[in-house]
Amino acid sequence: MDSVTVLTAGHVNWDVTLRVDRLPEPDGEASIRSQRQSGGGSAANVAAALAGLDVDAGLIGSVGDDDNGLLARRELEDAGVSIGGVRVIDGADTAVKYLLVDESGEVAILGNDGVNEAVTPADLEPARIRAADHVHLTGQRPNTAAAIARLASEADVPVSFDPGRRLADRDYGEALSLADIIFLTDREATALFEAESIDPAADEQIVVVTCGADGAEAYTPDGEFVHEGFDVEPVDTAGAGDAFAAGFLATWIEDAAIDRALAYGNACGALTAGRDGARSAPTAAAVEDVLSRRT
């Protein structure tokens, strides 16, 4: 079993991206300008982005044995991601997400879950989790997220968690409590801080909050850090948050410098938002070019 620097866990999807003139309102209609297909899913996106940044990345997730599942796995392998932890479910459909992207880069998503949450605690391979240098969780079954976090924590493997859009609908309490780093949008962070669900000063956690075009902030036991982000003409914001997480982790794992990790993550997110598709994360060279122009 290959060991990796970062092992991600969560959804593996197939994305159909439709560029439209506007996001339709109820009873409204929009015109499709273009269509493209590629792999998606937060866990898969982060793994692919890490591989593009020259970080050894592996993945825990599930796909069907259909054509979309084959394409998703092939694309990940081509990106350099280790997919030994990806289950292929016989006779099942891979999750497909339809992303509507308007001319300003804003995104709306339609989709079916398919078998992107077929991994249960009983399906986990503890040795694979313990062999990683870092485990990154994304949205998935709460009990599976908790089980992975427990296995990693017991082996002193740092854990990060980006619960995603369904945070309000699911009980991720145990996984959140075990995470060393939590990634949230500004909306999600406001809800959790107000509910006192997280407290970096008390829990010794790092809470990273992305604020879209306004950059990102990190709340740590050592204080608050802010990076204002980079100016970019948005083309497609899908996957920008996953690219941010990959960039942050790639830097934090190397030297644990929060300020540089925020800058690197913001550069990755901005470059991704300026391109088509959730799998358009940049290379390490492209990120360093953006950072060098800022200094």
C-alpha positions as CSV (number, residue, x, y, z in Angstrom):
1,M,0.0,0.0,0.0
2,D,1.5,3.3,-1.1
3,S,1.8,6.0,1.6
4,V,1.0,9.6,0.6
5,T,1.7,13.0,2.0
6,V,-2.0,14.0,2.0
7,L,-4.9,11.6,1.9
8,T,-8.2,13.3,1.0
9,A,-11.6,11.7,1.7
10,G,-15.1,12.5,0.4
11,H,-16.9,12.9,-2.9
12,V,-15.8,11.9,-6.3
13,N,-18.1,13.2,-9.0
14,W,-18.4,13.7,-12.7
15,D,-19.1,17.3,-13.5
16,V,-21.0,18.8,-16.5
17,T,-20.4,22.5,-16.6
18,L,-22.9,24.6,-18.5
19,R,-21.9,28.2,-19.1
20,V,-25.0,30.3,-19.3
21,D,-25.9,33.9,-20.0
22,R,-27.5,34.2,-16.5
23,L,-28.6,32.0,-13.7
24,P,-32.4,31.4,-14.3
25,E,-34.9,32.7,-11.9
26,P,-38.2,30.7,-11.1
27,D,-40.2,30.4,-14.4
28,G,-37.2,31.9,-16.2
29,E,-34.9,30.6,-18.9
30,A,-31.2,30.9,-19.7
31,S,-29.2,30.3,-22.8
32,I,-26.3,27.8,-22.7
33,R,-23.2,29.3,-24.2
34,S,-20.9,26.2,-23.9
35,Q,-20.7,22.8,-22.2
36,R,-17.7,20.8,-20.9
37,Q,-17.3,17.7,-18.8
38,S,-14.6,16.8,-16.2
39,G,-14.1,15.1,-12.9
40,G,-15.4,16.9,-9.8
41,G,-16.2,16.4,-6.1
42,S,-14.4,18.3,-3.3
43,A,-12.2,15.4,-2.1
44,A,-11.1,14.6,-5.7
45,N,-10.6,18.3,-6.6
46,V,-8.3,18.8,-3.6
47,A,-6.3,15.7,-4.3
48,A,-5.9,16.6,-8.0
49,A,-4.9,20.2,-7.0
50,L,-2.3,18.9,-4.5
51,A,-0.8,16.6,-7.2
52,G,-0.6,19.6,-9.5
53,L,1.4,21.4,-6.7
54,D,3.8,18.4,-6.6
55,V,2.4,17.0,-3.3
56,D,1.9,13.2,-3.2
57,A,-1.9,12.8,-2.8
58,G,-4.3,9.9,-2.3
59,L,-8.0,9.6,-2.2
60,I,-10.8,7.8,-0.3
61,G,-14.1,7.8,-2.0
62,S,-16.5,5.9,-4.2
63,V,-17.8,5.8,-7.8
64,G,-20.0,3.5,-9.9
65,D,-18.8,1.1,-12.5
66,D,-20.4,3.2,-15.2
67,D,-18.6,5.2,-17.9
68,N,-18.5,8.4,-15.7
69,G,-16.8,6.5,-12.9
70,L,-14.2,5.1,-15.3
71,L,-13.6,8.6,-16.7
72,A,-13.3,10.1,-13.2
73,R,-10.8,7.5,-12.1
74,R,-8.8,7.8,-15.3
75,E,-8.6,11.6,-14.9
76,L,-7.4,11.3,-11.3
77,E,-4.7,8.8,-12.2
78,D,-3.6,11.0,-15.1
79,A,-3.3,13.9,-12.6
80,G,-1.0,11.7,-10.4
81,V,-3.5,10.9,-7.6
82,S,-3.3,7.5,-5.9
83,I,-6.8,6.0,-6.2
84,G,-6.2,2.8,-4.3
85,G,-8.8,4.0,-1.7
86,V,-11.5,4.6,-4.3
87,R,-14.3,2.0,-4.2
88,V,-16.0,1.0,-7.4
89,I,-19.6,-0.1,-6.8
90,D,-20.9,-2.7,-9.2
91,G,-24.2,-1.8,-11.0
92,A,-24.2,1.7,-9.5
93,D,-24.1,5.2,-11.0
94,T,-21.4,7.8,-10.3
95,A,-22.6,11.1,-8.9
96,V,-23.1,13.7,-11.7
97,K,-23.3,17.4,-10.9
98,Y,-24.5,20.0,-13.4
99,L,-22.8,23.3,-12.7
100,L,-24.5,26.4,-14.1
101,V,-21.9,29.2,-14.5
102,D,-23.0,32.7,-15.4
103,E,-21.0,35.4,-17.1
104,S,-19.7,36.8,-13.8
105,G,-18.4,33.3,-12.7
106,E,-21.2,32.7,-10.1
107,V,-22.2,29.0,-9.8
108,A,-25.4,27.1,-9.2
109,I,-25.4,23.3,-8.9
110,L,-27.9,20.6,-9.7
111,G,-27.1,17.0,-9.3
112,N,-27.7,13.5,-7.9
113,D,-25.6,11.9,-5.2
114,G,-25.2,8.6,-7.0
115,V,-22.8,6.5,-4.9
116,N,-20.4,9.2,-3.8
117,E,-21.1,8.3,-0.2
118,A,-20.8,4.5,-0.4
119,V,-17.8,4.5,1.9
120,T,-18.9,3.5,5.4
121,P,-16.7,3.1,8.5
122,A,-16.6,-0.6,7.9
123,D,-15.0,0.0,4.5
124,L,-12.1,2.0,5.7
125,E,-8.5,0.6,5.6
126,P,-6.9,1.9,8.8
127,A,-3.4,1.2,7.5
128,R,-4.0,3.6,4.6
129,I,-5.1,6.4,6.9
130,R,-2.3,5.9,9.4
131,A,0.4,5.9,6.7
132,A,-0.5,9.4,5.5
133,D,1.3,12.5,6.7
134,H,-2.0,14.5,6.7
135,V,-5.6,13.6,6.3
136,H,-8.1,16.1,4.7
137,L,-11.8,15.4,5.1
138,T,-14.5,16.9,2.9
139,G,-18.3,16.5,3.0
140,Q,-19.4,12.9,3.3
141,R,-21.3,10.6,5.7
142,P,-20.8,12.1,9.2
143,N,-20.0,8.7,10.8
144,T,-17.4,8.0,8.1
145,A,-15.8,11.4,8.6
146,A,-15.7,10.8,12.3
147,A,-14.2,7.3,11.9
148,I,-11.4,8.6,9.6
149,A,-10.7,11.5,12.0
150,R,-10.4,9.1,15.0
151,L,-8.1,6.7,13.1
152,A,-5.8,9.6,12.1
153,S,-5.8,11.3,15.5
154,E,-5.0,8.1,17.2
155,A,-2.0,7.7,14.9
156,D,-0.9,11.4,15.5
157,V,-1.7,12.2,11.9
158,P,-3.0,15.8,11.6
159,V,-6.5,16.3,10.3
160,S,-8.2,19.1,8.3
161,F,-11.9,19.3,7.5
162,D,-13.9,21.2,5.0
163,P,-17.5,20.2,5.6
164,G,-19.0,22.1,2.7
165,R,-22.4,23.2,1.8
166,R,-24.3,20.6,3.8
167,L,-22.8,21.6,7.1
168,A,-26.0,22.9,8.5
169,D,-27.9,19.7,7.7
170,R,-25.5,17.2,9.2
171,D,-24.0,16.4,12.5
172,Y,-20.3,16.7,12.0
173,G,-19.6,17.4,15.7
174,E,-17.1,14.6,16.3
175,A,-15.1,15.2,13.1
176,L,-15.0,19.0,13.8
177,S,-13.8,18.4,17.3
178,L,-10.9,16.2,16.1
179,A,-9.8,18.4,13.3
180,D,-6.6,20.4,13.6
181,I,-7.6,22.7,10.8
182,I,-11.2,23.6,9.8
183,F,-12.0,25.3,6.5
184,L,-15.2,27.3,6.3
185,T,-16.8,30.0,4.2
186,D,-17.5,33.3,5.9
187,R,-21.2,32.3,6.2
188,E,-20.5,28.9,7.7
189,A,-18.0,30.5,10.1
190,T,-20.5,33.1,11.3
191,A,-23.0,30.3,12.1
192,L,-20.5,28.1,14.0
193,F,-18.9,31.0,15.9
194,E,-22.3,32.3,17.0
195,A,-23.4,28.8,18.1
196,E,-20.0,28.4,19.9
197,S,-19.4,25.2,18.1
198,I,-15.8,26.1,17.6
199,D,-13.3,28.2,19.6
200,P,-9.8,28.2,18.3
201,A,-8.3,29.7,21.4
202,A,-9.8,27.0,23.6
203,D,-9.4,24.0,21.3
204,E,-6.0,24.8,19.8
205,Q,-7.5,24.5,16.4
206,I,-6.8,26.6,13.3
207,V,-10.0,27.9,11.7
208,V,-9.5,29.2,8.1
209,V,-12.3,31.3,6.7
210,T,-12.5,32.1,3.0
211,C,-14.2,35.3,2.0
212,G,-14.4,35.0,-1.8
213,A,-12.9,38.0,-3.5
214,D,-12.0,39.5,-0.1
215,G,-9.3,36.9,0.6
216,A,-9.2,34.7,3.7
217,E,-8.6,34.8,7.4
218,A,-7.2,32.3,9.9
219,Y,-8.1,32.2,13.6
220,T,-5.5,30.4,15.7
221,P,-4.5,30.1,19.4
222,D,-1.7,32.5,18.5
223,G,-3.9,35.2,17.1
224,E,-5.7,36.2,13.8
225,F,-4.1,36.3,10.4
226,V,-5.5,38.0,7.3
227,H,-4.7,38.0,3.6
228,E,-6.6,40.3,1.4
229,G,-6.5,38.0,-1.7
230,F,-5.7,38.7,-5.3
231,D,-7.6,40.7,-7.9
232,V,-9.0,38.3,-10.6
233,E,-11.6,38.6,-13.3
234,P,-13.8,35.6,-12.3
235,V,-14.6,33.1,-15.0
236,D,-15.8,30.1,-13.0
237,T,-15.7,30.0,-9.2
238,A,-16.4,26.3,-9.0
239,G,-13.5,24.5,-7.3
240,A,-11.8,27.7,-6.1
241,G,-12.4,26.8,-2.5
242,D,-10.9,23.3,-3.1
243,A,-7.9,24.9,-4.8
244,F,-7.5,27.2,-1.8
245,A,-7.5,24.3,0.6
246,A,-4.9,22.5,-1.5
247,G,-2.7,25.5,-1.6
248,F,-3.0,26.2,2.1
249,L,-2.2,22.6,3.0
250,A,0.7,22.3,0.6
251,T,2.4,25.2,2.3
252,W,1.3,24.6,5.9
253,I,2.5,21.0,5.8
254,E,5.9,22.2,4.7
255,D,6.6,24.9,7.3
256,A,3.3,25.6,9.3
257,A,3.6,29.3,8.4
258,I,0.0,30.6,8.5
259,D,0.6,33.8,6.7
260,R,2.3,32.2,3.8
261,A,-0.3,29.4,3.7
262,L,-3.1,32.0,3.4
263,A,-1.2,33.8,0.6
264,Y,-0.5,30.5,-1.3
265,G,-4.1,29.3,-0.8
266,N,-5.5,32.6,-2.1
267,A,-3.3,32.6,-5.1
268,C,-4.5,29.0,-5.9
269,G,-8.1,30.0,-5.5
270,A,-7.8,33.2,-7.6
271,L,-6.0,31.4,-10.4
272,T,-8.7,28.7,-10.4
273,A,-11.6,31.2,-10.4
274,G,-10.1,32.9,-13.4
275,R,-10.3,29.7,-15.5
276,D,-13.0,27.3,-16.7
277,G,-13.8,24.2,-14.6
278,A,-13.5,22.9,-11.1
279,R,-10.3,21.0,-12.1
280,S,-8.4,24.0,-13.3
281,A,-6.1,24.4,-10.3
282,P,-2.7,25.9,-11.1
283,T,0.8,24.5,-11.0
284,A,3.3,25.4,-8.3
285,A,5.2,27.5,-10.9
286,A,2.0,29.5,-11.7
287,V,1.3,30.2,-8.0
288,E,4.9,31.3,-7.3
289,D,4.7,33.7,-10.3
290,V,1.6,35.3,-8.8
291,L,3.2,35.6,-5.3
292,S,6.4,37.1,-6.8
293,R,4.4,39.8,-8.6
294,R,2.8,40.8,-5.3
295,T,6.1,41.2,-3.4
